[in-house]
Amino acid sequence: MMTLNTFQHVADCLMKYIPGMTSDRAWDLTNQVHYEGQATVWIGPLEQAELYHSQLTRAGLTMAPLEQA
């Protein structure tokens, strides 16, 4: 079953779980995901990325696998 998220839900989740995420940046990323199908929302240490990935997934967002730089 596919979960549909509103723009507001996606932006709210980004602001809640990604440190330093501003409302403007969250909305830019939400639009990018909508129109381009994907967006990089955070870059940093793998352990922290795993936490954010898990939190966003639990909030119902569809997440691609983590990538190591």
N, C-alpha and C positions, 0 to 999 in steps of 0.2 A: 504494500500500500504506500502510495506517495503522499508525503506530507506537504501541504501548501502553507507557506508562511507569508504573512503580510509584510509589506515594506517596513511598517512600524515595528513589528516583532523582530525582524532581522537587525534593524538599526539599534533597537533597545538591547538586544543580546550582545552586539558588538561593544556597545558602551558599557554594559555590565561586566563583561568578562575580559576584555582586552584593555590592559593598563594604558592610560593616557589617550584613549580613544575619545575624540571629540564628536559632538553631534554632527557637525558638518562633514567630518571624515567618514563617520558611520553611514551617513546618507549617500555620500559619493560612492563608497564601496557597495552599498546596497544597490544603487543604480548600475554600477559596473557589473555586478553579478547578474542582474536582470537582463541587461542588454548584451553582455559579452559571454555570460555563462560561468564566469569565474573571476576571482580576485584574490590577491595575496593580502591578508589582513594583518599579518604580524610576522616579523623575522627576528629570530633570536635563538637562544640556547634550546636544544632539543627537549630537555626535561620540562621547561616552561611551556614550550609549544605543545607538548603532549597534554598538559593540564588544560590549556585553553581549548585545544581540539576536543578533548573529552567534555568540557563544560558546554561548548557550542553544540556538540552532537546531542548531548542530553537535553538541550533546549529545543531540539527538533530541527536544527540546521543540517543540511547535507554537506558533509565535509570530504574533501579529497584526502588521500593518504598524505601524511607528513613527508616532506622532502628534506634531506640533509644537504647543507650547502657545501 
